[in-house]
Amino acid sequence: MAKSGNREKWYRKLRSKYRLAIFNDQTFEERFSVRLTRLNVIVTFLSLGIIFIIFTFFLIANTPIREYIPGYPNVEQRKQLYRLNIIADSLLNNLRQKDLYIQNIKNIIEDKEIVDEAAVSPEHVPGYDTITLHKSVEDSLLRAEFESQNMYNLYFNEYGQLRESSRSSIRSFNFFAPINGVITSRFNVAEKHYGTDIVASHNEAVKATLDGTVIFTDWTLETGYVIAIQHERNLVSFYKHNSVLLKNQGEHVNAGDPIAIAGESGELISGPHLHFELWFNGTPINPEEYIIFE
């Protein structure tokens, strides 16, 4: 009974009414008054605290203030890290080539077999110590003939992607994102979607992903205004569903140059976005393996 009485007493204290009044210091005239309870004061302060926290969260998330918060990711830093990663990968490939060159010189001096460039590094070679291979002259000639016939052929693996030997020649390129935004449809060979769809803002500029020459500018019924650029090593990039084309056929462009204005032209459209494709040696490749769009 005592506990029940204490609870009722505590609850009555929360519901007890008080009056907050403001008086004139000289005339003691009441200028303002309001009735309050302890429960109303607690609820009011909690509500104001929650509103302040929500407002602070949206202010930090949608304004440049977030860049001054330690530990918050910076978009420019992510881009710089991506470029540095590409440069480090290129330097690592160059270092491997130089090590292979030095090793082949040693093999020539010691009258040993020359190591092929496509040989796998020792850490990735499985231990097949029990297998003994006997090479013959006929086998070597047959292998050389077969490789010379198929060295320029493009072929896919079981996942519908180009094998690494076909893509390694463009890994060193520093691709520039043609547009930044949310990806709505990804590269899918099975569905015959040979590019990446990125949502674009109204009248946002579409930029060239690499240096090259414009080889195609036209309007089609399905894809609207289309522009295509020829790059090095037989790499071609396509930019579709534009509202305006800024470059003409035959013009040279640099990476990052505006070439079009994003729009929603053509019948195959569900809103303003850019359909971006990369074709290497006449075969489509996944742009997300080389470019960060988001």
VOPAGU-2260 file (C-alpha; in pm, 1 decimal, decimal comma):
REM VOPAGU-2260
SITE   aa  ch    i         X         Y         Z
SITE  MET   A    0       0,0       0,0       0,0
SITE  ALA   A    1     289,2     232,9      78,0
SITE  LYS   A    2     441,2     177,6    -265,9
SITE  SER   A    3     106,3     245,6    -433,1
SITE  GLY   A    4      72,8     566,1    -234,3
SITE  ASN   A    5     419,9     679,3    -334,2
SITE  ARG   A    6     343,1     617,1    -700,2
SITE  GLU   A    7      19,9     816,9    -680,9
SITE  LYS   A    8     202,4    1095,6    -499,3
SITE  TRP   A    9     475,9    1101,7    -764,6
SITE  TYR   A   10     218,6    1105,0   -1045,2
SITE  ARG   A   11      26,4    1387,0    -874,7
SITE  LYS   A   12     345,7    1590,5    -855,4
SITE  LEU   A   13     388,5    1554,9   -1231,6
SITE  ARG   A   14      26,5    1662,3   -1288,4
SITE  SER   A   15      29,7    1943,5   -1032,3
SITE  LYS   A   16     -41,0    2274,1   -1198,5
SITE  TYR   A   17     179,9    2580,6   -1163,2
SITE  ARG   A   18     145,5    2929,6   -1288,7
SITE  LEU   A   19     429,1    3119,3   -1452,2
SITE  ALA   A   20     362,4    3494,3   -1444,4
SITE  ILE   A   21     560,2    3796,6   -1560,7
SITE  PHE   A   22     500,8    4127,3   -1373,8
SITE  ASN   A   23     605,3    4484,8   -1433,8
SITE  ASP   A   24     886,3    4557,7   -1189,1
SITE  GLN   A   25     756,6    4904,0   -1103,8
SITE  THR   A   26     377,9    4873,0   -1114,2
SITE  PHE   A   27     356,0    4498,9   -1039,1
SITE  GLU   A   28     107,0    4473,2   -1325,7
SITE  GLU   A   29      75,2    4120,7   -1462,6
SITE  ARG   A   30     187,6    4122,6   -1823,9
SITE  PHE   A   31     195,3    3752,9   -1910,6
SITE  SER   A   32     101,4    3427,5   -1743,9
SITE  VAL   A   33      78,6    3062,7   -1838,6
SITE  ARG   A   34     -23,7    2747,6   -1655,9
SITE  LEU   A   35     231,0    2467,1   -1651,6
SITE  THR   A   36     277,9    2121,1   -1513,5
SITE  ARG   A   37     599,4    1929,7   -1466,7
SITE  LEU   A   38     483,2    1673,7   -1722,3
SITE  ASN   A   39     418,7    1943,7   -1985,2
SITE  VAL   A   40     763,2    2095,0   -1925,8
SITE  ILE   A   41     935,9    1755,0   -1964,6
SITE  VAL   A   42     741,8    1672,3   -2284,2
SITE  THR   A   43     814,3    2018,1   -2429,9
SITE  PHE   A   44    1189,1    1995,0   -2369,9
SITE  LEU   A   45    1205,6    1637,8   -2507,4
SITE  SER   A   46    1017,6    1746,2   -2822,8
SITE  LEU   A   47    1247,8    2045,2   -2872,5
SITE  GLY   A   48    1551,9    1819,2   -2826,7
SITE  ILE   A   49    1427,4    1571,0   -3087,6
SITE  ILE   A   50    1349,3    1851,9   -3334,2
SITE  PHE   A   51    1694,4    2002,8   -3280,0
SITE  ILE   A   52    1864,9    1665,3   -3340,2
SITE  ILE   A   53    1667,7    1604,7   -3662,2
SITE  PHE   A   54    1739,8    1956,7   -3786,8
SITE  THR   A   55    2111,6    1915,3   -3712,2
SITE  PHE   A   56    2120,0    1581,0   -3896,3
SITE  PHE   A   57    1961,1    1721,9   -4213,5
SITE  LEU   A   58    2181,0    2031,7   -4195,2
SITE  ILE   A   59    2497,2    1821,9   -4183,3
SITE  ALA   A   60    2381,1    1567,8   -4444,4
SITE  ASN   A   61    2269,4    1822,1   -4707,7
SITE  THR   A   62    2521,4    2105,0   -4671,2
SITE  PRO   A   63    2900,8    2134,3   -4712,1
SITE  ILE   A   64    2930,5    2149,5   -4332,4
SITE  ARG   A   65    2970,5    1771,9   -4329,2
SITE  GLU   A   66    3318,6    1807,0   -4481,1
SITE  TYR   A   67    3440,8    1973,4   -4160,5
SITE  ILE   A   68    3336,3    1679,4   -3942,7
SITE  PRO   A   69    3632,3    1446,6   -3870,5
SITE  GLY   A   70    3582,3    1102,5   -4021,2
SITE  TYR   A   71    3303,6    1204,6   -4261,6
SITE  PRO   A   72    3378,1    1080,1   -4618,1
SITE  ASN   A   73    3475,9    1342,5   -4873,2
SITE  VAL   A   74    3376,3    1292,3   -5237,8
SITE  GLU   A   75    3691,8    1459,7   -5368,3
SITE  GLN   A   76    3906,2    1239,8   -5147,0
SITE  ARG   A   77    3730,7     930,1   -5280,3
SITE  LYS   A   78    3801,2    1039,0   -5637,0
SITE  GLN   A   79    4163,3    1111,6   -5552,3
SITE  LEU   A   80    4201,3     771,8   -5384,3
SITE  TYR   A   81    4051,4     607,5   -5694,2
SITE  ARG   A   82    4301,4     784,9   -5920,8
SITE  LEU   A   83    4588,7     696,5   -5689,5
SITE  ASN   A   84    4473,9     334,4   -5690,2
SITE  ILE   A   85    4482,4     327,7   -6069,9
SITE  ILE   A   86    4831,2     484,2   -6072,9
SITE  ALA   A   87    4954,3     235,0   -5812,2
SITE  ASP   A   88    4813,0     -52,5   -6017,8
SITE  SER   A   89    4992,9      76,5   -6328,6
SITE  LEU   A   90    5320,2     112,1   -6137,4
SITE  LEU   A   91    5281,0    -241,5   -6005,1
SITE  ASN   A   92    5229,9    -376,0   -6358,1
SITE  ASN   A   93    5536,9    -187,0   -6480,4
SITE  LEU   A   94    5739,4    -326,8   -6191,9
SITE  ARG   A   95    5630,8    -680,2   -6277,9
SITE  GLN   A   96    5726,4    -628,3   -6640,9
SITE  LYS   A   97    6071,1    -502,4   -6539,9
SITE  ASP   A   98    6119,8    -797,1   -6304,3
SITE  LEU   A   99    6020,7   -1031,9   -6585,9
SITE  TYR   A  100    6265,3    -860,4   -6820,6
SITE  ILE   A  101    6552,2    -896,9   -6571,7
SITE  GLN   A  102    6459,5   -1259,2   -6506,7
SITE  ASN   A  103    6461,8   -1337,2   -6879,7
SITE  ILE   A  104    6806,5   -1180,6   -6913,6
SITE  LYS   A  105    6930,6   -1410,1   -6636,3
SITE  ASN   A  106    6766,5   -1706,8   -6805,8
SITE  ILE   A  107    6937,8   -1622,9   -7135,7
SITE  ILE   A  108    7276,9   -1596,9   -6963,2
SITE  GLU   A  109    7223,2   -1923,6   -6777,6
SITE  ASP   A  110    7084,2   -2093,0   -7091,7
SITE  LYS   A  111    6741,9   -2149,0   -6938,3
SITE  GLU   A  112    6393,7   -2128,3   -7084,0
SITE  ILE   A  113    6254,3   -1777,0   -7130,3
SITE  VAL   A  114    5952,5   -1697,6   -6914,7
SITE  ASP   A  115    5641,6   -1597,5   -7106,9
SITE  GLU   A  116    5475,9   -1261,0   -7029,6
SITE  ALA   A  117    5144,7   -1433,6   -6961,0
SITE  ALA   A  118    5298,5   -1658,9   -6699,1
SITE  VAL   A  119    5126,2   -1655,4   -6361,5
SITE  SER   A  120    5318,4   -1511,9   -6066,2
SITE  PRO   A  121    5470,9   -1774,2   -5831,5
SITE  GLU   A  122    5231,3   -1699,4   -5544,4
SITE  HIS   A  123    4933,9   -1799,5   -5762,8
SITE  VAL   A  124    5086,1   -2116,3   -5907,9
SITE  PRO   A  125    4926,4   -2426,7   -5755,2
SITE  GLY   A  126    5160,8   -2696,2   -5632,7
SITE  TYR   A  127    5140,6   -2969,2   -5893,6
SITE  ASP   A  128    5475,4   -3124,3   -5799,3
SITE  THR   A  129    5366,0   -3471,2   -5894,9
SITE  ILE   A  130    5289,5   -3381,0   -6258,9
SITE  THR   A  131    5564,4   -3410,1   -6517,9
SITE  LEU   A  132    5519,8   -3248,8   -6860,4
SITE  HIS   A  133    5720,9   -3351,0   -7165,2
SITE  LYS   A  134    5717,0   -3086,0   -7437,8
SITE  SER   A  135    5785,2   -3170,7   -7797,0
SITE  VAL   A  136    5877,5   -2956,4   -8096,6
SITE  GLU   A  137    5545,0   -3037,6   -8267,7
SITE  ASP   A  138    5351,7   -2932,2   -7957,6
SITE  SER   A  139    5536,4   -2599,4   -7938,9
SITE  LEU   A  140    5472,6   -2527,5   -8307,1
SITE  LEU   A  141    5103,4   -2611,8   -8270,6
SITE  ARG   A  142    5068,3   -2386,6   -7966,0
SITE  ALA   A  143    5240,9   -2096,8   -8141,8
SITE  GLU   A  144    5016,1   -2132,5   -8447,1
SITE  PHE   A  145    4700,0   -2149,8   -8236,0
SITE  GLU   A  146    4794,7   -1844,4   -8028,1
SITE  SER   A  147    4879,1   -1639,8   -8337,2
SITE  GLN   A  148    4538,3   -1720,3   -8486,4
SITE  ASN   A  149    4342,2   -1632,0   -8173,2
SITE  MET   A  150    4542,7   -1350,2   -8017,1
SITE  TYR   A  151    4294,7   -1086,6   -8142,1
SITE  ASN   A  152    3975,7   -1282,1   -8080,6
SITE  LEU   A  153    3737,7   -1163,8   -7807,3
SITE  TYR   A  154    3568,2   -1421,7   -7592,0
SITE  PHE   A  155    3357,4   -1423,6   -7276,9
SITE  ASN   A  156    3377,5   -1628,4   -6959,6
SITE  GLU   A  157    3088,2   -1814,1   -6799,6
SITE  TYR   A  158    2958,2   -1489,7   -6644,1
SITE  GLY   A  159    2923,1   -1305,3   -6973,7
SITE  GLN   A  160    3227,1   -1082,9   -6907,9
SITE  LEU   A  161    3542,6   -1027,1   -7106,4
SITE  ARG   A  162    3835,6   -1228,4   -6983,1
SITE  GLU   A  163    4115,4   -1042,3   -6810,6
SITE  SER   A  164    4358,6   -1091,4   -7099,8
SITE  SER   A  165    4128,9    -884,6   -7323,6
SITE  ARG   A  166    4070,3    -606,6   -7070,8
SITE  SER   A  167    4420,0    -564,6   -6930,3
SITE  SER   A  168    4525,2    -330,2   -7212,4
SITE  ILE   A  169    4280,5     -58,8   -7096,4
SITE  ARG   A  170    4323,7     -99,9   -6719,3
SITE  SER   A  171    4581,8     179,6   -6716,2
SITE  PHE   A  172    4336,5     438,0   -6857,7
SITE  ASN   A  173    4222,7     714,4   -6620,6
SITE  PHE   A  174    3851,6     717,8   -6701,7
SITE  PHE   A  175    3654,2    1035,1   -6627,8
SITE  ALA   A  176    3297,0     988,4   -6505,1
SITE  PRO   A  177    3069,4    1125,2   -6782,5
SITE  ILE   A  178    2808,7    1216,7   -6521,4
SITE  ASN   A  179    2761,5    1167,6   -6147,3
SITE  GLY   A  180    2436,1    1028,3   -6014,1
SITE  VAL   A  181    2240,0     723,9   -5905,4
SITE  ILE   A  182    2259,2     412,3   -6123,1
SITE  THR   A  183    1911,6     289,4   -6217,7
SITE  SER   A  184    1999,7       8,9   -6459,1
SITE  ARG   A  185    2326,7    -184,0   -6471,7
SITE  PHE   A  186    2518,3    -360,4   -6746,7
SITE  ASN   A  187    2356,8    -695,8   -6830,3
SITE  VAL   A  188    2453,8    -896,1   -7138,6
SITE  ALA   A  189    2178,8   -1154,8   -7080,7
SITE  GLU   A  190    1911,1    -883,0   -7103,7
SITE  LYS   A  191    2091,5    -714,4   -7396,0
SITE  HIS   A  192    2148,5    -401,8   -7188,1
SITE  TYR   A  193    2501,5    -313,6   -7297,4
SITE  GLY   A  194    2549,1      -2,6   -7085,8
SITE  THR   A  195    2480,8     173,1   -6757,1
SITE  ASP   A  196    2189,2     411,3   -6691,5
SITE  ILE   A  197    2261,7     704,5   -6458,6
SITE  VAL   A  198    1994,6     947,9   -6338,1
SITE  ALA   A  199    2090,2    1301,4   -6441,5
SITE  SER   A  200    1983,5    1642,8   -6317,9
SITE  HIS   A  201    1803,1    1881,8   -6548,3
SITE  ASN   A  202    2040,7    2039,6   -6804,6
SITE  GLU   A  203    2346,0    1864,2   -6655,0
SITE  ALA   A  204    2652,4    1848,9   -6880,4
SITE  VAL   A  205    2771,7    1511,8   -7011,6
SITE  LYS   A  206    3152,0    1487,6   -7024,8
SITE  ALA   A  207    3391,6    1279,5   -7233,5
SITE  THR   A  208    3532,3     985,9   -7040,3
SITE  LEU   A  209    3869,2     987,5   -7226,2
SITE  ASP   A  210    4057,0    1179,1   -7492,7
SITE  GLY   A  211    3937,9    1093,0   -7841,6
SITE  THR   A  212    3766,7    1189,8   -8165,3
SITE  VAL   A  213    3392,0    1219,2   -8218,8
SITE  ILE   A  214    3294,6     960,0   -8479,4
SITE  PHE   A  215    2913,6     973,5   -8457,8
SITE  THR   A  216    2652,3    1240,1   -8379,3
SITE  ASP   A  217    2293,5    1177,6   -8477,4
SITE  TRP   A  218    1935,4    1132,9   -8357,4
SITE  THR   A  219    1763,8     794,9   -8350,3
SITE  LEU   A  220    1403,1     707,4   -8276,9
SITE  GLU   A  221    1483,0     476,7   -7983,9
SITE  THR   A  222    1782,7     643,8   -7817,6
SITE  GLY   A  223    1734,9    1010,4   -7915,9
SITE  TYR   A  224    2046,2    1225,8   -7954,2
SITE  VAL   A  225    2353,1    1001,5   -7953,3
SITE  ILE   A  226    2723,4    1086,3   -7960,0
SITE  ALA   A  227    3010,0     836,6   -7991,7
SITE  ILE   A  228    3382,5     894,2   -7931,3
SITE  GLN   A  229    3672,1     684,0   -8060,7
SITE  HIS   A  230    3955,4     643,8   -7806,9
SITE  GLU   A  231    4291,9     470,2   -7809,0
SITE  ARG   A  232    4331,5      91,5   -7837,6
SITE  ASN   A  233    4006,5      50,7   -8028,6
SITE  LEU   A  234    3789,4     170,1   -7737,2
SITE  VAL   A  235    3461,5     350,2   -7819,5
SITE  SER   A  236    3224,3     524,4   -7576,7
SITE  PHE   A  237    2854,7     598,2   -7646,1
SITE  TYR   A  238    2635,0     861,7   -7475,9
SITE  LYS   A  239    2261,2     827,6   -7543,5
SITE  HIS   A  240    1928,4    1002,7   -7462,5
SITE  ASN   A  241    2081,8    1351,3   -7467,6
SITE  SER   A  242    1875,8    1665,8   -7515,4
SITE  VAL   A  243    2149,6    1864,0   -7695,4
SITE  LEU   A  244    2479,8    1765,1   -7860,1
SITE  LEU   A  245    2768,9    2009,5   -7809,0
SITE  LYS   A  246    3025,5    1848,1   -8040,0
SITE  ASN   A  247    3027,7    1766,0   -8410,8
SITE  GLN   A  248    3158,9    1464,2   -8592,2
SITE  GLY   A  249    3534,8    1478,0   -8645,9
SITE  GLU   A  250    3613,2    1706,6   -8349,9
SITE  HIS   A  251    3882,2    1610,7   -8100,5
SITE  VAL   A  252    3782,5    1614,3   -7730,2
SITE  ASN   A  253    3975,3    1580,7   -7406,4
SITE  ALA   A  254    3870,7    1384,6   -7098,9
SITE  GLY   A  255    3622,1    1591,0   -6899,1
SITE  ASP   A  256    3516,7    1816,9   -7188,7
SITE  PRO   A  257    3137,2    1877,1   -7208,2
SITE  ILE   A  258    3005,2    1699,0   -7516,3
SITE  ALA   A  259    2627,0    1701,2   -7460,2
SITE  ILE   A  260    2343,0    1798,0   -7227,3
SITE  ALA   A  261    2163,8    1512,9   -7050,8
SITE  GLY   A  262    1796,1    1473,5   -7128,6
SITE  GLU   A  263    1524,2    1223,3   -7208,4
SITE  SER   A  264    1512,1    1203,0   -7587,1
SITE  GLY   A  265    1407,3     886,5   -7767,3
SITE  GLU   A  266    1133,7     629,9   -7710,7
SITE  LEU   A  267    1333,4     401,9   -7476,4
SITE  ILE   A  268    1322,4     649,2   -7187,8
SITE  SER   A  269    1158,8     664,9   -6844,3
SITE  GLY   A  270    1298,6     998,0   -6723,9
SITE  PRO   A  271    1607,4    1218,8   -6757,1
SITE  HIS   A  272    1914,4     996,6   -6752,2
SITE  LEU   A  273    2229,4     908,1   -6944,8
SITE  HIS   A  274    2276,6     569,2   -7108,6
SITE  PHE   A  275    2654,9     517,0   -7120,8
SITE  GLU   A  276    2828,2     233,2   -7307,6
SITE  LEU   A  277    3190,2     120,0   -7352,1
SITE  TRP   A  278    3288,2    -101,4   -7645,9
SITE  PHE   A  279    3634,0    -258,2   -7661,6
SITE  ASN   A  280    3737,9    -420,2   -7991,0
SITE  GLY   A  281    3372,3    -434,6   -8095,1
SITE  THR   A  282    3250,8    -599,7   -7774,4
SITE  PRO   A  283    3058,2    -426,0   -7490,4
SITE  ILE   A  284    3223,2    -412,0   -7147,5
SITE  ASN   A  285    3084,9    -314,9   -6807,5
SITE  PRO   A  286    3154,6      57,8   -6743,4
SITE  GLU   A  287    3129,0      11,6   -6364,7
SITE  GLU   A  288    3450,5    -190,6   -6365,8
SITE  TYR   A  289    3642,6     119,5   -6471,0
SITE  ILE   A  290    3439,4     424,3   -6357,5
SITE  ILE   A  291    3282,3     536,7   -6027,7
SITE  PHE   A  292    2949,7     709,1   -6107,2
SITE  GLU   A  293    2808,9     763,2   -5757,5
